[in-house]
Amino acid sequence: MIVPQFWAESRLQHRARGRQVTVRRFGWSDTSLADAQQSADVRVKQALDRILSGEKLARIDPKIPYNGAAGVPIREEIVDRQGETIITRNSYGARCLNTPNVLFADIDFPNGQPLRFTAAFMLTLLLLSGAAAWLSGSRAVGIGLVVLTLLLGFALVSPVFRLVQAAAGGAEQAARKRIAAFVARHPDWNLRVYKTPAGLRVAATHRLFQPNEPAVAEFFAALGTDPLYVAMCLNQQCFRARLTAKPWRIGIQSPMRPRPGVWPVAADRLPLRNAWIADYEAAAKSHAACSFLESVGNGVVHLEARDVLDLHDTLSQARGGLPIA
């Protein structure tokens, strides 16, 4: 995991036979801005040489703070460091915990029915209507049944899915059953489970992990972890958890200034950013990012994982009984 303190950007242009190539690259350092600039100069020269040799490369690094771009670390303001754990402020203003070895996973509940449920439901209806059409022996009846099936099927799939979910105890119960089933298959694991506004957050306590471990991939798949989060963990080689509320959930409608929320910010724009942050932090004090639900498994808590999880619980206010946002 790399979350640099200093950032710089370098640009090179090359013109030959009436064709101009412009390349931009970021550089970074934990030591100084000068080192970051040197890093940018080296990266842009290497990129230009590779492009001129015929390799297909992006001309610029994406100017996005946390998007999992290969080769570019997390580009966010560092708020605090606690050992290997780094607290950053993301592009919309919330504080986030970044850890290289304590396994976190977020499970977002679906807003609508999954595509595979829709496909299975429609296929079942079409098979039934096809059987009815065959029994009727009439082509006209068959066509009418298929058309009626399509019309009714798409109208019914959402309420049927909600009924199926309710019968299983709802999305949260389904997710917690997946967690319990995973622990039953892995009795050497211990997990902490938290409620979030969009679903659940799960943290492993019994040992430390590397993001590219097969055990992590199995864990993510078994729990139904957000695919974008999984990709970010692999690309950035860290695990991540939001510690403070999303602004729009606590009555702050204006985005963090200046826009976009990419770090670093020019010195003359810092007062604008800091004023927004002050208002946000004041509002965020009365909300938690998540709420602790239970611990599941063998009860083992690794010493280093305990320190990170205690920091997470304190900063996210997970045990304070506050509304989550």
N, C-alpha and C positions, 0 to 999 in steps of 0.2 A: 504494500500500500504506500502510495506517495501522495501527500497533500502539501504542496510547496508553499512557502511563505512569500516568495518573490516571483514575479512574472514579467516577461518582456516579449516583444514581437520583433521579428526581422523580416525584411523584404528584399528580394533580388529579382532583377529583370534581365532577360537575355533576348537580343534581337539578332536574327539571322535570316537572310533571304526574304526580307519583308515580313517575317513572322516574329511576334513578340510573345515571350513567355514570362509571366509574373508569378512568383511563388512567395507565399507567406508562411512562416512557421513560428510557433510559440517556443519560448525557452523558460526554464524554471530553475529555482534554487532555494535551498533553505538557508543559504549563507548571506547572499547580498544581491542587489539588483544588477550589479556589474556581472556577477556570475550567471544570472538569469539571461542577460543580454548575450553573453558569450555562448551560452547553450543555444539560444535562438539563432545566432549567426552560424553555428556549426550545423544545426538541423536544417536551416534553409539552404545552405550550400550543398549538403548531402542530397536533399530533395531535388534541387535543380539539376544536379549532375545525373540523378537517376531518371528524371523526366526527359532530359536531353538525350539520354542513351536509349530512349524508346519505351521505358517502363511507364505504365499507366498509374499515376498517382494523383490524389487530390491536390489541387493547386494551393489550397489554404486549409489550415486546421479549423475545425468548426468552433465558432466563438460561442460555445455553450458551456455552462459551468460543470454540469454533471450529466453526461450523455453516454458514457461508456465508450467513447471514441478510442480505438486502439492506439496506444502510444502516447496518449495525452492524459495526464493525471487529473484528479478532481480540482477544478478551478473555482474555489470558494474561499471567502474570508475565514481565516482561522480565528475562532473566538477563544479557544482554550486548548491546552494539551494536558493530558493526564497519563504519563507514561507513553505507551504506544497508541493510546486512544486520543483521537483528535475531534474536537467539537468545531463544526463549521456552520456558517450561515448560508442557506441555500438561496436560489435565485428569487424566491418569493418571500424571503425573510425569516423563515423558521430555522431554529437551530437543529443540527443533526449530529448524531454520534457516528463516528467512523472508526471501525476496529478491524485489525488485520486477522484476528483469530477467534473472536467470540461469535458463534453462529446465531444470526437472527434471520427470521423469515416472516414476511407479511402474507397473509391470506386474505384476498379481497373477495367479498361475497358478490356473486353475479347480480347485475341490475336487471337482466332479462334471462330468459332460458338459454342454456348453452346450445350451440349449433348442433351438436351431436344428438341432443334430446329432440330438437325440432326435426332433424332428419329421420330419426327412428320413429317418431310419432307419425310423420307424414307417410313414411314407407309402410307402416302398419295399416294406416287407413286406406292407402292405395291398394294394398294386397287384399284387404277385406272387400273393397268396392269391386276389385277385379274378379274376385271369387263370386260375388253377387251377380255381376254382369254375365259371367260365364254360365251361371245357373239359369239366368233369365233367357239366354239364347238369343237376345236381341241386341244388335249393334247400337241402335239408337239409345236403348236403355243403358248400355255399357258406357257410351260417351257421356250421357247425362249423369250417371253415377260418378264418373271420374271428375267431371266439372264440379259437381256438388261437393265431392270429397275435398277438392282443392280449396274451394271457397270456405267451407266449414272448417277444414283442417287448420288453415292459417288463423281463423278467428278463435279456434278453441285451444290452440297449442299453449298460449300463455296462461289461461286459467287452469288448464290441466296440469301444467308444470307447477303452478302455485299449490295446487292440491297435493301433488306428489311430495313437494317440499314440506308442506304442513304435516303430512302423514309421517314424514321422517323426522319431524321436530323442528323444521326450518333450516335455513342455511347455516346458522351457527352450530346447531346440534350435529348437522352433517359433517361440518369441519372438525368439530371436537371428536366425533367418532373416528375420523381419519387419523387424528392425533393419537387417540387411545389405541387404535389398531397398530399404528407404527411402533408405539412403545411396547405393545404386547409382543411384537416381532423382534424387538431390540431391547431386551430387559436390562442391558448395560447402560441405557440412555436415561437422562433426566431432563425434563423440559419445563420451562415456565411459560404459562399461557396468559396473554393479555387481550383485553377487548380494545379495539380501535373503532373510530367512527365508521370505517368501511368494511371491517371484518375482524380478524384476529392477528396478533403478533405472537410468534413463538421463538423462544431463545433456549439453546442447549446449554446446560450448566456443567455437565459431568467431565468434559475435557475441552481442549482447544482444537480448532479446525483450520485447515487451509481451504480457500474458496474452490480450488480445483480438485479437491478430494472426491473420489467416487461416492463416499458416504454422504457428502453434502448434496451431490446430484440426486442420490436416491431419496434423501430427506426432502428436498425441494419437490421432487416429482410426487412423492407419496402424499404430501400435504396440499398439493395444488397451489404452490407458490406462484405469485405474479411472474410471468415469463420475462417481462422487462427488468424486474429486479434481479432475476437470475442472471440475465445477460450482463447487467451492471457489475454484479459481484465478480464475475469471471474477468471482465475487461479491466476493472479497477483493482482487482485482487484485494477486496475488503468486503466487510459486511456493514450494513448501515441501518440506522433507525432514527426516525424523526422524533425530536424531543419536545417540541413546542407546537402550539396549535397552528392550523392553516389560517391565514389572516381573514379570509372571507367567511370563515365559520364563527368568528368572534366579533363580527360587525365592522371589520376594516375592509372597505370596498376598494380603496385606492391601492394600486400596486406599489411595491417598494420603488423608490426613486433613487437615482436616475434609472431609466429603463434602457436596455434590459438589465437584469440584476447580475451582471457579469463582473467578477472581481479580477483585477483591482479597479478602483474608481479614482478618477482624477481628483487631486487635492481640492480644487475649487468646487467639486460636486459633493464632497464628503459631508458638509453641514446638512445638505438636503437629505442624504441617506440617513445620517445619524438622527435627524429629527423624526423621520418615519419610524426608525427602529425604536426610539424612545416611546412613541405612542403604541407601537405594536407590543413591546415587552410589558408595558403597563397593563394592556388588555389581556395579554396571554397569562398573566399571573393567576387569574381566576379560572383557568382551564387546564386540564391535563391532556397530554397527547395520547395516552392509553391508560387502561385500568387493569390492575393485576386481578386475574381470576383464580388460578390454581397452579400447583406444581404437580407434574405427572411423571412417574418413573421411579427410579431406584433411590432418589433422594441425594445423590452425590453432587457436590458443588465444588468444582475445581477452584483452587485459591485465586488464580489470576482471573478466571471467569467471574468469580464472586465480586472482585473489585470493579470490573466493568459493569456488571449487572446492577450492583448497588448504585453506581454512578448513573446508570440509565434510569433506575427507578426514582432516584432523587430528582434528577433534572426533568424527567417527563412527568413528575408528580403522580406516578402510577398507583401509589398507595394512599393518596390523600383524600379520596372520595369526591373529587371535583368532577364536574361534567367534562366529557372528552370532546375534543374538537380538532 
